[in-house]
Amino acid sequence: MSATEPYHAEHMAWMGLALDEARLALETDDVPIGAVVLGPDGGVLGSGRNEREAHGDPTAHAEIVAIREAAAALQRHALELGEGGDGWRLEDCTLVVTLEPCAMCAGAIVLARIPRVVFGAWDEKAGAAGSVFDILRERRLNHWVEVYAGVREEECATLLRDFFATHRVPAAEHRSSA
């Protein structure tokens, strides 16, 4: 598993924004995954964190929340300028997320036409950017994504490991309570 290209210094700073979002997910006992969508100028168009527990919504992954917010921001901006536009095409944007996107999120990234994804930790159980699947670079689809993997990987992975260490019941304890 490797990135499409080496990541850049700005990716490190952007990942800091995603990590800030991930930490906010802890307040609602959600898995600490955060995401930001950056516009062509590098400004944040949308941000999100896992909100599945907070809203009881299985689709409330950090990437989906950030994509929805970014699309709404683009649509508002187009309306303010009196321009047309659908608001859902996030062309020339970059999505930064602390964990490799799953299949659902990878599909949304492709459909939103996001050209670049930067992620931190690999997800060897459900990742769809090179671990289990590679939806983002699937040549049979109508849109392909540049992938920059492993940005601040250890910091992202540690946040997740620490969360799950305090939320998982040891197997022996689980068996005895059954």
Secondary structure, DSSP 8 states (H G I E B T S, - for coil): ---SS---HHHHHHHHHHHHHHHHHGGGT----EEEEE-TTS-EEEEEE--HHHHT-TT--HHHHHHHHHHHHHHHHHHHTT----S---TT-EEEEEE---HHHHHHHHHTT--EEEEEE--TTT-TBTTS-BGGG-TTSS---EEE--TTHHHHHHHHHHHHHHH---HHHHHHH-
